Amino acid sequence: MFKLTIQGETKEYKNNVVLKDLIKDPNKQYFIALVNNRLRELSYEVSYDAEISFLDTTNQEAIFTYEASLRYLLSMAFHKLYPSLTFKFNYSISRTTFCHILDIEDSTKVRDIMGKLKKEMIRLIKEDIPIERIEMSNKEAIEFYKKHGYQDKIDIIQYRPEDTVHFYRCGSYLNYMYNLMVPSTGYLENFELRFYSPGFLLQYPRAEEQGNIPKFEDAPIYGRTLRDANRWATRIDANTIAKMNEHASSDSMVEFVHMNESKHNQMIAEIGKKILDDHDNIRLIAIAGPSSSGKTTFSTRLRIELMTLGLKPTMISLDDYYLDRDQIQPDANGKVDLEHINTLDIELFNQNMLDLIDGKVVDIPHFDFMEKRRSGYKKVKISPESPIIIEGIHALNEELTTLIPKHQKFKIFISPQLQINIDNHNPIGITSLRLLRRIVRDRKFRNSPASKTIAMWPSVREGEFKWIYPHQEGADYIFNSGLAYEFCVMKKYALDTLMEIPRDSEHFITANRLIKFLKYFKDISDEVVPCSSLLREFIGGSCFEV
């Protein structure tokens, strides 16, 4: 006999129980389960005392399962209809997954293929075919991949520390998506395919949208940055983990590191030239981006670049314009949102910036974060050759700088946009890179464990969707702060602190998900990372550290 507790109700069982058989709702609204704080597929059998929670698409872990299962389903449709075509997935704009058919460039053909794939996916969903987990040895997996021409999957398996691979079988189709899966194709009704040249987008539910598919919002500027990142990764032969590891193992590894650093130098020089060419108009340079994008180091390097061009930039901290804590009004629930734009003294900031641009002497406030109030002022005056640099969560928000004409502002959105895959069917999320950066930085500079960083991450993401991403398309330049080699450097820092999280921790699931792909990367010594690199902001050793 064993006891199962589901939503506070405890029952005794004599025989093994399959998780999906415990779900009373027949509408397939749950996609995965927590069993004693371990993620389990709904096909998992329980034979021991356990607390069980079933997760729907309002839960982020269920979304990871759902999206990976959708990629599996789409790959299966490709295999049935177009077995000779090679295709690749990458995460893309408007919270979607981009599918690029590598063999076809003709837009009409791509749209025709997309339409037939969607019909096939719907057919497979209606058939509700079981998706079963099976185990193969690495040797058997390689033979299977050879038979089907999956060289990208053969390349990565040599770096797998385990001796076996967990495949998923659906009818006669086999594939491995590096993730847990739904029990059958019938669970995947909620999706859309949308043509987006040169390929198409796979839209799926999102937890932050309460399990709904987000309204599609085109982002041509951001999308162009992703395409540029993809071309760059292909050009330097670093668009998969296996290719990246070849660089890490070669004698030219130092050259590869500096090639990536040179790319950053070129982009910063390009921004500098744009500002110099219009310096008679541009007086305010605004920099914003999501957490762990490298904003601090980037701002410093841009300031130095502008100085070499004869300009004299002045840095103004938005943090000094916080209102005293007792002046901040709580929301309807009585909570104070410190990321809200109304926590800043917008009126004073606007007037200060306008007066500085007009050549006046301005009293700039100083905010004391220990006392949570303004503690004094300093007098500042700038010359016509001194553009003002501001950096912060609201820097691109027009509401912050309403008194400054648009032609006097140059807006920069910064974020790492690495386009790197485990294999063609399994991309690595950009958000995972930023979370790893923050975990490493918090441990290095704040002696804060990974569990604390992971606990804060949902709140961080909520603020990004609310205050940062809506303004990225208004940027004059998007700076890709990703470095192709950085996973290889951060691995040793991240693994140590991630592996400190015990299995019974509520944050073990996230930590384990990060470990699963991080373990495939080969190490690169941080000795080869220049002291001026943006990566130094996270691993330490920056020449800009005070």
C-alpha positions, -999 to +999 in steps of 0.1 A: +000+000+000+011+035-007-004+070-003-008+097-030-017+133-021-032+153-049-044+188-043-046+181-005-066+149-010-049+117+001-058+082-011-043+048-006-034+025-036-024-011-039-011-012-074+012+010-095-006+040-109+001+059-142-001+097-135-024+105-164-049+080-150-052+101-118-064+131-138-102+134-136-105+161-163-106+144-197-098+176-217-060+171-217-054+204-199-024+191-179+009+183-196+033+172-169+034+166-131+054+173-100+059+142-080+077+149-047+091+180-064+105+160-093+092+167-128+076+136-143+058+128-175+022+119-173+031+084-186+052+079-154+041+051-130+040+058-092+044+030-067+054+050-035+041+076-012+040+110-030+026+145-032+015+152-068+007+184-086-004+185-122+008+214-143-010+232-171+002+259-195+001+286-169+032+269-155+066+276-172+078+240-169+047+228-186+054+253-214+089+239-219+073+204-222+046+217-246+069+236-269+094+207-271+066+183-279+053+206-306+088+207-322+087+169-320+053+168-337+064+192-364+095+172-370+074+141-373+052+158-399+083+167-419+095+131-417+062+118-431+057+144-458+092+156-467+118+131-454+146+145-475+143+181-463+167+195-437+152+221-413+163+239-382+146+255-352+156+287-335+138+309-309+125+340-326+105+372-324+071+376-306+079+346-283+078+320-311+100+293-326+113+298-361+116+270-385+140+274-414+139+249-443+176+249-452+171+233-487+144+258-500+146+296-505+115+300-527+088+317-505+059+302-525+072+267-519+078+274-482+042+286-478+029+255-496+050+232-474+039+250-443+002+246-451+007+208-458+027+204-426-001+221-405-027+197-420-005+168-412+000+180-376-037+184-371-042+148-385-016+134-361-032+153-332-066+138-340-052+103-341-039+109-305-009+086-310+011+077-279+046+092-275+067+066-256+101+070-240+127+044-249+163+040-241+192+034-265+229+031-260+250+059-275+263+034-301+228+024-311+218+061-313+247+069-336+238+040-359+202+053-360+214+089-368+237+076-395+208+057-412+187+089-413+216+113-422+214+133-389+250+144-388+242+173-364+229+147-339+260+125-343+283+154-337+268+162-303+265+127-289+303+124-285+301+151-258+272+133-239+286+121-205+259+094-201+262+060-219+225+060-231+201+083-249+164+086-241+145+086-275+108+092-280+088+069-303+055+079-319+043+052-342+074+044-363+089+079-357+119+084-334+136+116-322+151+131-290+143+167-280+163+169-248+132+175-228+103+156-212+073+151-235+035+149-234+019+114-234+004+116-269-001+138-299-037+146-288-023+170-261-010+194-287-041+211-301-031+247-293-006+260-318-003+281-350+020+282-380+027+316-394+047+323-426+077+345-419+102+347-447+125+329-453+107+302-431+077+301-407+070+306-371+056+281-346+033+299-321+024+282-288+009+290-254+030+310-229+028+309-191+030+347-188-001+349-211-020+325-187-017+296-212-028+315-242-009+320-275+004+356-274-009+380-301+017+381-328+036+414-329+061+418-357+095+431-346+115+439-378+144+456-360+148+428-335+142+402-361+170+416-383+193+414-353+184+377-348+191+370-385+224+388-383+233+367-352+224+336-371+246+346-401+275+355-378+272+321-360+272+303-393+301+324-406+324+316-377+312+280-375+297+282-340+260+276-345+260+243-326+276+231-294+297+205-313+311+232-336+317+255-306+336+226-289+358+222-319+370+258-314+375+252-277+397+222-285+418+237-312+451+257-312+432+286-327+409+290-296+425+323-286+420+337-321+384+326-319+378+344-286+393+376-299+374+373-332+342+374-311+355+403-291+364+421-323+328+418-334+317+437-303+344+463-310+331+468-345+295+473-333+306+498-307+326+516-334+296+516-356+274+531-329+301+558-323+302+568-359+264+571-361+264+594-331+294+614-343+278+619-378+248+634-361+264+648-329+249+683-336+215+668-330+221+638-306+223+650-270+209+621-251+220+585-255+196+560-239+206+524-231+183+497-220+180+459-221+169+429-200+187+416-170+223+405-174+227+419-209+260+436-200+247+472-199+273+485-174+304+474-193+288+484-227+280+519-214+316+523-203+330+510-235+307+533-255+317+563-235+354+555-242+346+551-279+329+585-280+359+601-262+382+588-289+360+606-315+364+639-297+331+639-278+329+643-240+300+621-228+285+625-194+270+596-175+238+603-156+224+575-134+186+569-135+190+554-100+195+588-086+160+599-097+141+574-075+115+590-053+118+587-016+103+554-005+074+571+014+065+590-018+059+559-038+022+549-040+013+512-036-008+494-062-044+483-057-031+452-038-011+474-014+023+463-030+051+486-041+064+478-075+099+493-075+103+486-112+073+508-121+082+540-140+063+560-115+089+552-088+111+577-107+109+615-104+100+618-141+093+655-140+126+664-124+145+641-147+130+656-178+137+692-166+173+683-156+180+668-190+165+697-209+184+722-188+217+703-193+212+702-230+205+740-229+239+745-212+226+754-178+241+744-144+219+717-130+215+702-095+216+665-100+202+645-071+219+616-053+198+587-040+209+569-009+197+533-012+205+525+024+183+553+036+159+548+007+157+585+001+174+614-017+205+625+003+218+656-016+227+671-050+257+678-071+261+706-097+267+695-133+272+715-165+280+700-199+294+714-231+278+711-266+303+683-272+289+663-242+261+639-250+244+625-220+244+588-215+216+572-194+212+535-187+184+517-170+152+497-173+131+527-185+157+544-206+139+537-239+105+546-226+093+579-242+074+587-210+108+592-193+121+618-217+089+636-230+106+670-230+135+659-252+127+659-290+132+625-307+158+638-330+180+646-300+178+610-287+198+580-298+183+548-283+202+515-279+187+482-269+212+457-257+207+420-252+226+387-259+213+371-291+233+339-294+219+316-321+233+283-309+217+248-310+223+215-294+213+201-328+191+213-357+159+204-338+169+217-304+178+254-299+191+269-267+170+297-253+185+332-251+168+336-217+188+306-204+220+324-212+210+355-193+199+335-163+233+317-163+251+351-165+231+363-135+237+331-115+274+334-121+275+372-113+254+369-082+277+341-068+309+360-078+300+395-065+273+389-039+280+354-027+244+347-035+235+311-042+219+300-075+187+291-056+182+327-047+188+340-082+164+314-097+138+323-071+139+360-082+139+352-120+101+350-126+098+385-111+127+398-132+111+383-164+077+399-155+093+433-153+111+428-186+079+420-204+062+450-188+089+477-190+116+467-215+105+446-245+076+469-255+101+496-263+128+476-281+114+484-316+119+521-309+157+516-307+180+532-332+205+504-327+203+469-312+236+457-297+240+419-296+260+414-264+263+377-268+297+360-273+297+326-290+324+312-266+308+323-233+290+291-224+325+274-225+339+299-200+308+302-177+303+264-175+327+258-146+313+288-126+277+279-132+279+242-126+294+245-092+267+267-078+238+249-097+249+216-083+247+229-048+209+230-051+195+198-034+169+176-052+142+185-027+146+222-035+118+238-054+145+253-077+162+220-085+140+216-117+153+249-132+189+241-121+187+206-136+173+220-169+203+243-172+228+216-162+214+193-189+227+214-218+256+231-201+273+198-195+278+193-233+301+224-236+339+220-233+358+243-210+377+274-221+400+290-196+389+325-186+426+336-189+420+342-226+391+365-220+402+402-224+398+423-193+376+447-213+351+420-224+315+422-215+318+387-201+340+401-173+310+418-159+298+384-148+329+363-142+350+391-127+384+405-136+371+435-155+395+464-160+365+487-155+357+474-120+359+500-093 
